[in-house]
């Protein structure tokens, strides 16, 4: 479990949100987490792998599934394909299209298969921490994102420590220990 300071993300979002909305793209916080996971997977490729009896298979392509709640119908995980080739606007567009199609019951079985890593943003329903989150097999890891809230924290500024209010959330990484160890999970 890590605590993420979202100050920089929220500032970036505030600067770029209207520009993307003018193009019909919703810049959600989940978009930023998908982009961050792409970079983390590049640093720790095993997080994009799976266990087999013969070997650990590490996927070259990054296909991230995003847990999506459907009112009265449960949770599904549509997959953003080859997300490593997309910029932030491309991730936001793909994510928005998938979620809209999911809520309109327009996904195909192919939209739900073949993910190599999953994100579950359980914080949208109010939870701070969910651990462990069940790994979407045969994947080796899943990232859980808790509720974003303002918290009092000690920060350093101009060589001094002070208490400041910062937007923060807890992030959890549940791993298959046959594929990743704690050191790799911390690097991720």
PyMOL commands that set and color helices and strands:
alter all, ss='L'
color gray80, all
select helices_A, chain A and resi 7-22+29-43+45-48+83-85+88-103+109-112+122-125+182-187
alter helices_A, ss='H'
color red, helices_A
select strands_A, chain A and resi 2-5+49-51+56-58+64-70+74-80+117-120+141-145+149-157+160-175
alter strands_A, ss='S'
color yellow, strands_A
deselect
rebuild
show_as cartoon
